[in-house]
């Protein structure tokens, strides 16, 4: 009797779960997989903070910003604007030593080699140029230390040097603005910020310092074409007020 009871008990314990239970398990797995893929897509597009950034982003108060990377030029002049970059780099070309400094108040973008200024370009910004970008749709150009995450030809504006906004610093400032009441909680942080040119034949926009973009720095096409040859993924782009 004991043996028979044990066998029946064992069979009951090893029975397959009901079909409804299996369906629930499959549904949960599909939701987890699809949710993970969607999250990774948002991270790739710069619309969601990555898992590795979360500990730094959660530092809301008394957090250290990245130190200033460049020493700006004195005055408002453009450095060596009439000379090609290839004539200004006298050492062996190493793209890892290239970096960019953008000064919004001076409408100036300067290319640095080994942290030494080589050449400046005139640049314009978002239609609301004063102040740091906080949210999507504010027409502000972000400030701080950013990096080029990708670069490619653009059908309308010659080239696009895609910046890694929002990065860790951007997310942190975004949450600081929300917790301090400066930014409504329903507003998103935005993205798709990059350095690009102008519509063909529209260089006068730059000469007139017409801040026409939704937040991107904009150069003359010949200037962004030249920069495109010297920068790469990971190039530092520092943007000052």
N, C-alpha and C positions, 0 to 999 in steps of 0.2 A: 504494500500500500504506500509505503514511504517513497519507493522508487517511482511508482506511477505518478504520485503527486508531484514529485520533483521534476519529472519529465514534462508534465503538463505546465508547471510553473515556468520552466525554462523556455518552452515554446511560446508562452504568453509574453515573456520578457523580450524575445527576439523577433516578435512579429513586426512587420514593416509599419511605419506610421501611416495613419489614414491619409487619403489623397489630399484632403483639405490642408493638413499639416505640411505635406510636401509642397503644395502650392504656395503656402505662406513662406516657407523657407526659400523657395526659388524667387519669390517676389522680393523678399528682403535682400537676397544676394544681388539681384538685378538692380535694385535701388542703390545699394552700396557701390557697385561697380560703376553704374552710370553717374552717380553723384561724384565719385572720385575722378572720373574722366572729365566731367564738367568743371570741377574745381581746378584740375590741372590746366584746362584750357583757359580759364579765367586768370590763372597765375601767369601763363604764357603771354597773354594779352596785356598783362599789367593791370588787371582789374581787381585782383584779390591778393592779399598778402600771402606769401609762401609760408609753409610750416616752419622752415628754418629761421624766418624773420620774426615769428610771433614773440619769442622771449624779449627781443630788443624793442619791438613795437609796443609791448605792454609796459615798458618803462615810461610812465606818463609824466612823472615829475622828477626834477633834478637830473635830467638826462644830458649827456654830453653830445653835442653836435660835432660832426667832423670838422677839424681845424681848417682854416683857409689854406688852399693849396698853392695859389699863385701870389706873386707880388705884382700888383697892378702898375701900369705905366703912369707916370706923372702927366698931368695935363689932359687935354681932350683930343690930341692929334691922332691920326692914323699912322701907324709905323710901317714904313716900306710898302705902302699900298700899291705903288707902281712897279714893284719888282716881283717876279715869279718866285715861289718858295724854293724851287730847286736851285736857284742861285744864292739863296740865303743860308742853306744848310751846307756848311763846309765840311762837316764830319761825315762818317759813314751813316747812311740813312738807316734809322731804326725807328719804326713806327711806334714801338713801345714807349719811346721818349716824347712822343707828341701828346700835347694836351691843349685844351681850349679854355679861355677865360672870356666870359660875356659880362659886360658892364651895362646894365639896363639904362642907367641915368646918362651914360655917355654914348649910347647907341653904338657900342664898339665891341667887336669880337676879335680877340687876339689869339693867334696860334703861337704856342710855346714849344720849344724843343729843349729837352733836358731842363725844364722850368725856366728857360730864358726866352724872352719875347722875341719873335722873329717878324711877324707880319700881322697887321690889323685890317679889319674889314668893317664897313658900315652895316648895321643890322637894325631891324625893327622887330616889334613884338606883338603881343595880343592887344586888342582894342582897349583894354583896361590895364595899362602897363605898370602902374604903381602898386607895389605890394606883392607879397608871395601868393602863389596859387594855393587855394584851399579846397576848392570843390569844382566839380564839372559844371561848365557853363559860366564861370565867373570871368572868362576872357583874360585871365592873368597868366603871366609866364612864371613857371616855378623858379625858385631860388635855392641855392645850396650846391652840394657836390652831387653830380649825376654822372652817368657813364653811357656811352653808346652801346645799345643792346643789339642793334642791327642797322644796316645801311643798304639802300637799293635805289635804282632809278625810279623817278616818279613821273607819271604821264602828264601832270599839270604843272608841277613845280620843279622840274629838272631832276633833283635828287632829294632823298629823304634820309636824314641821319636820326634814327629812332632812339630817343633817350629812355632811360629806365625809370621814368616817372610813371607811377609812384614807386619809390624805393623805401627802404626802412625809415629813413629820415622823414620822407613825405608822409608816410602812414602815421608816424609818431606825432608830427605837427597837426595832422588831420584830427586825430583823436584828442589831442590837447585842446584844439579849438572847440571840439564838441563838448568835452567835459567842462570847459570854462564858460560855455554858453555863447561863444562867438559864432558858432556854426550850428545850423539846425541838423537834427539827427537824421532826417530823411534824405539829406543831400549826399550824393555819391562823390568819391574822390576824383573821378575822371581818369583820363589816360590818353594814349596816342599822341604824345607830345614829341616833336622832333624839329631839327633844324632843316629848313628847306628853302627853295628858291621862290620865284614869283611867276605868274603867268607870262608866257612869251611876250617880249616887248614891253614889259611893265616895270623896267628898272627904275623909272622915275618914282615909284612908290618908296623905294629905299632912299633915294636922294632927298625926297620931301619928308623923310622920317614919319611916314604915315603908318601908324600901328594898326595893321589891317587884319591880323590873323585871330584865331580863336584862343591863342596862347602860345603858339610856336614861334621861336626866333626865325626870322626870314632874311635871306641875303639875296643879292643879285645872282642870277643864274651862273654867270661866269665865276663868281666867287665860291658858290657852293660846289661847283664842278671841280674847282681846284682843291678845296678842302677834302672832297670825296677821295682824292688820290692819296691823301696823307694820313687819314684817320682809319681806325679799324674798330671792331667790336672790343669793348673794354676801355676805349679812350676816355680819359677824364674830361668832363665838361663842367666847369665851375660857373655858376650864374650868381652875380652880385646885384644888389639893388641899384 
